[in-house]
Amino acid sequence: MNAPLKLVAIAVTLSGAACAVAGGESPAPAATPAPAAPAAAAEAAPEGQRLYARHCLPCHQADGGGVPNMQPPIVDGTWVKGDPQALALFVLTGGFDSANRKDSDAHNPMPPFAQLSDQDLAGILTYIRAKFGGGGSAVTAGQVAAARATIK
């Protein structure tokens, strides 16, 4: 790997490390920092979109395309388009131990997001289903709570 590409790979890896600390403040991706949004626009953003930006964007990116060979895309993903309660369980548990999944070329496991409230997680999942899942139905806090109740 040539030096500039290696530096980009290191920067992306470091920005992706935020994914391993679920619930913490995630920095903007190092490879392509987003321009600062006006305060009024940030306040007008739906809560799910703001929460996605805080917890998910460094790994799955603004376009849902992920980071090649590191974090998987979520655009048109089976989990995103599928059953809302199954999606909630997937995110709550960190992708069902995604470190051991063999069907992905992504090398960074998703952390569990069980520390998020049912309402916050429902907002994130509603946002990603609408934006990246072809307009999927909203996810309710009740569906998230039902998924959470199945975790032993």
Buried (B, 14 or more C-beta within 10 A) or exposed (E): EEEEEEEEBEEBBEBBBBBEEBEEEBEBBBEEEEEEEEEEEEEEBEBBBBBBBBBBBBBBBBEBBBBEEBBBBBBEBEBBBBEBBEBBBBBBBBBEEBEEEEEEEBEBBBBBBBEBEBEBBBBBBBBBBBBBBEEBEBBBBEBBBBBBEEEE
